[in-house]
Amino acid sequence: MAIQISGMVERRGAGLWLTHLAMIAGVLLIFFPIWLAFVASTVTQPEIVRPPMPLWPGDQFVENYTAALLSGVNVPVAVMLGNSLIMAVGIAVGKIIISLLSAFAIVYFRFPARNLFFWLIFLTLMLPVEVRIVPTYEVIAGFGMLNSYSGLIFPLIASATATFLFRQFFLTVPDELVEAARVDGARPMRFFWDIILPMSRTNIAALFVILFIYGWNQYLWPLLITTDPSMNTIVMGIKQMFPSGDDVANWPVIMATSILAMIPPVVVVISMQKLFIRGLVDSEK
């Protein structure tokens, strides 16, 4: 028996090492292009275009990143980073607020055609942005919200996915908790603020990370409604930096801009990592 247990432990140990080696290899494979982009952002233009490309950072870090932050095609990259940050935070917060309130109303309020309204919301998942983009543009233009943060944010803050996820979570809240709150005289919004909202903390964190990255990566909608260069987002700015015709690309500055564009999403994911993971896998609800 002892020999069998020892053999099982050894086999499991070998499998564990192989699993870790496979994970490390996968991380290195994914990280290598990012490392090359960082190296390219710290060297000179001739070092990039003349093979072989260097694999270690150069001595132009400060110069290239300063040029990236203070310059751009039509507007400094720092301004575009700020626009993207405002847009991403606005979309994430707006989607979470609207989804929380709509899911709360669908689960805890009794009104005619309640389930019909929920499924109508859910059916919007089948309509891609491209299908709705022309009428949405007409509405935003009619309200005079072109070239504005409100025009960037408001059309994208409704989320059927977040509403569905919050609804499914609210359905798992015990009925006894609702009855206890009612006996204590808690009004619906007091029940929402004091009980439902704290219980949804991990779900909110997980959705915030996903929705922030969704808003940060938006390209088509900002491209459509912004004609003022000062309202460009960082994704638009990177695209505009690529040369057209016989122009020569300033690759160190482009790579530095790309690295700067990755920093805010990475910071959000790392800072909310624990809550994000708990929100995805936590079963004690």
PyMOL commands that set and color helices and strands:
alter all, ss='L'
color gray80, all
select helices_A, chain A and resi 2-40+45-49+61-70+77-108+114-126+129-142+149-156+160-171+175-183+188-199+201-216+220-225+229-231+234-241+251-271+273-281
alter helices_A, ss='H'
color red, helices_A
deselect
rebuild
show_as cartoon
